[in-house]
Every structure is written in C-alpha cells, then in structure tokens.
Amino acid sequence: MASFSFFQRGVDGTLHPRMRFFLALVSLVVLSTTAALAQQREDIVLTGGCALRFMEHGKGAVSHDVYWFNFVDASVIRLQQLKQEHPGDILTWLIYKPAYARRSEEMGLDLLGQLQQKAHAVGARLVWFSTKEDLIAYLNRGLDREKVKIADFDYIGHSNKACFLFDYSNYIDTMSIAWLHVKDLKQIHDDIFTRDAACKSWGCHCGEMYSKWWKSRFDVPMIGAVGKTDFAHGGLPQLSDSNCKWVE
C-alpha cells in the first residue's frame, strides 16, 4: 500500500491542500501575535504638584491646596477606573516630584513614600518627573512608541488656558516655575497616541485654548473645562458653577 505524507507534493510540484491550509494558519497566528504586540496600549495619568501652606495660608476661600492630596486622590480614582476599563493596558502614573518633596519637608512627613505606596496599591508604574523636558522625554520615548501607543491621557493639576501648571504657589507665591505651554506641544511627537485615544484635562480653563492646540497637534481631541474646576469636595473634580462646561 502506498504511504501518504502530509508534506507530500502533488505531481505538479504544489503542496498538498492540507499543507497549504496548515501554513496559512501558522502565518495567521504569527501575524495576529505580531499585531497584538504592535498594538500594546498605555494609559497615563499626569499629576501636577500641590502648593505650600506657607504660601497659601490666610487667603481664606481662595486658598489653594488646603489638603495636599486633592490631586492625588483624584488621580488614584482615575487610575482605578482605567485599570478596570482597560485591564490589558500598561498603567502609568506620572507625578511632578519637586512640589511633593517641598510639601513633604513642610509637613515633616514622607509624602513621596505615601505616593509610592498608592501607586503600588493601584498597580500603576510610578514615573517621577522634575522638568517639562523630563515629561516630554517620557512621552516621546519612555516606552517604544512604535509598539506602545498612548490610549488614554488624563491631566490632574493646576492649569490655565495656555498651560499645564505643575508647580503653583510652591516655590513662589501665586506663581509657577514649571509648566507645559501649548507651544511646548510641538516638542512632543505627533504619533504617540492611538487613533481613538481619550484625553482629558481636569484642570481649570483648558477648554478655552489648550484643547484646540492639542487637537491641532495630535489629531485627537482633549476634553477641557471652560471656566474653573473644583477639587475641594474630594473625588474627581467638578465644574465650579453652572457657567462652566466641558468641551473638546
């Protein structure tokens, strides 16, 4: 009886149909695996710094950051949401370190250690930054942006219509020494986001200007507030009054 091999070629030299099917299936698996690796996603929460009480004490109702963890608590809530919504994504927490280091000295507490514990508890990679150059470098090449695109980006901190303000009333009263201006966006590569990326600034006034520059630079929308946001009630911030609104 003649034997039959799975790898046997026909009289015309072509592979057996079963072999062709097998090779096609292997190719499909390889391509699918490669595509999955290439499409890995990162979710980022960027957290600005708090003020010093020395700078803000005595300002009454307009005093900033009476509770130093306002931005932190909101960030942890957002990180928890992202972990639940996108369990397969890389979860990264970017924090402006100098402001919390100075507030830590003022309070006589290890606030940086507390932040590390919170990041560990929520399962986020903690990445400190001290300058806008540090931040830009991470966004551009902190991970291989050919393989890992940013799928979600949230900014939680002080801001005005033209800047993310990482430092406010922390080194100089009512002033900032560290920010990411809309004109700095050109230093960030324009291909770091997924096409369906969800971006939001939870700070004040970003919907009045920052969101437009963001969309123009990255071709992905960023939700921002027209008017002020309020972190004083805990949790994720709320719009300050009925005259404020969220826009893209």
N, C-alpha and C positions, 0 to 999 in steps of 0.2 A: 504494500500500500504506500502510495506517495505521501511523504510528510508535507505539512504546510507550516510556513513560518510567518509570524505576524509582520516581520520586516521584509518579507519576500516581495520582489518587484514583479510586475507583470511582464508579458512578452515584449511589450513596447518600452520597457525600462522605467515605467512610472511606478510610484509606490502604491501599495495596496490601499484601498479606500479607508480601511480601519486605521492604518498607519497615518494617513493624511489627517484623519479626524483627531488622532491622538496628538500629533504635532500641533495642530491648530488649538487644541485645548490647552496644551502646555504654554503656547505663546500667549493665549488669552490670560492665563493665570499670571504669567510673568508681567505682562503689560498692566494688568489690574494692580498687582503689587507695587510696581514702579509708580503708577499714577497715584496710588494711595500715599506713598512716601512723599511724592512731589507735592501733594495737596495737604500736607500737615498744616494745622492752623494754630495760631497763638492768640489768646485773649489777654489784653493788657489793661490794668487799672493803674493810672498815673496819679499819684497823690502829692499835692503841694504841702508846704510847711505851715506851721502854726506861728502865731505871734508870741512875743514875750509879754507876760503880765506887767512887767516893769514899764513897757511902752504903752500898754492899753489901760492900765489901772486908773480908775477915776473918770473914765469917759462916759459912764452911765450906759444908756440904752444903745449907744453907737459903738460900744466897746467890742473889739473883735476877739474871738477865740478864748472866751472865758474858760471854756472846757477844752483842753488841749487835744482831746481825742475826737472832736467833731468830724474832721475829715477822715480820720482813721476808722471810726465806727461805720461811716457811710461806705468807705472803701471795702471793709470786711463784708458788709451786706451785699455789695455788688459782686465781690469775688465769689461769695456763696451762691448767688444767683447764677453766675456764669458757669461755675462748676456743675451745678445741677442741670443747666440748659445744654451745656456742651461738654459732657464728661470725657470725651476723647481729645479735647484741645489742651495745648500747653497753657498753663495759667501762670501769669507773671504779674508781680506787684512791684512797680517802680516807685520809690519814695525819695523825696528830696531830704537828704540826711542832715545837712548843716542846721536847718531850723529846729529839728527834733533834738539834735545834740545840744544846742544852746538852751532850749526849753528844759532839757534834762538836767543841765547844770543849774538852772534857775530853781528848779523844783527839788533838786537833790535826790532824784530818782533815776533808775536805769530805764529810761523810756525806750532806748534803742533795743534793749533786751526784750522789753514787752512787745515791741513791734516784730521782732524775730519770732517770738512765741506765737503771736497771732498769725503770722504768715504760715508757720508750720502747722498750726491747728486747722487752717482752711485748705492746706495742701497747695499753697502757691509758692513759686520761686520768688524769693525776695532779691531785688536788684536795687542797690543804693545808687543815687547819682548826686553829684555836688555842683555841677555846672550844666548849662544848656548843651555844651559840647559833649559832655558825658551822655546826656539823654539822646542827642542826635546820633551819636556813635552807636548806642544800643539799638535804636530803631532801625538804623541802616544795616548794621552787621553784627548785632548781638547774637543773632542766630542766622543761619544760612537762609537768606531771603529768597534764594532760588527754590528752596524746598519748603520753607516755613513762612507763610504769609500771615499777616495780622488780620484776624476775622472780627475782632471786637476791640474797641478802644474807648475807655472812659477816663475823662479828666475830672478829678475831685480836688478842688482847692480854690484859692482866691484868683480872680481874673477881672479884667476889664474888657472892653470891646475889641482891643487890639492885642492883648497879651494874656497868656497863662502866667500868673504871678506865683512863683514857687516860694518866694520869700516876701512877707509883708509884715511890717512893724516887728520884725525880729532882730534886725541889725540897726535899722534907722527908723525912727518913729514915723508911722503912716507912709512909709516908702518901701520900695522893693529894690533889691540888688541882684535878683535872679529871676529871669523870665524867658518865655519863648514868644517872641513877637511874630506877628503874621509874616513879616518879611524874612524871618528865620526859616519859614516852612520850605523855602527853595533849597535849603541845605539838606532836607530830608528827601530821600529817593522817592520818586513818584510811583513806584511799582511794588511797594511793600505791603499793600493791602489786598485782600481778596476783593473780587468784583462786588460781592454782596456784603462787604464789611459794614458793621453797625458802629457808629461813632457818636459819642455824646459828651459835651462839656456840661458839668453840673454847677459850674461857677457862674458868677454874675455877668450879664451883658454880652456874652459870646455870640448870641444870635443876632446881634446888631452889626457885626462885622466879621468876626473870626470864622463863623460858619461859611460865609461866602468865599473867603480866601482859601479855606480848607477844601471846599468842593472844587474850586478852580485848580488847586494844586494837585489833588489826588484823585479827582473824579469820583469821589464817594462823599455822600452827604454827612454832615455832622450836626446833630441837634444841639441847639444852644438857646439860652434864655434871652428874651428881650426884657430888660429890667433886671431886678436883683433876685437871687435865690437865698433861702434861709436854712441854715444848718442847725439852728438853735434848738429845734424840737427833737433832735435825735433822728436816727434812721437816714434814709435818703433825703436830700434837701427838697424843700417845697418852694414854689414861686412865692415871692414876698407878699404880693397882693393881687387883686383881680385885674389890675392894669398890666401885669406881666404875662408873658406867654412863651411857650416853647415853639421854636421854628427851626427849619433846616437851612 
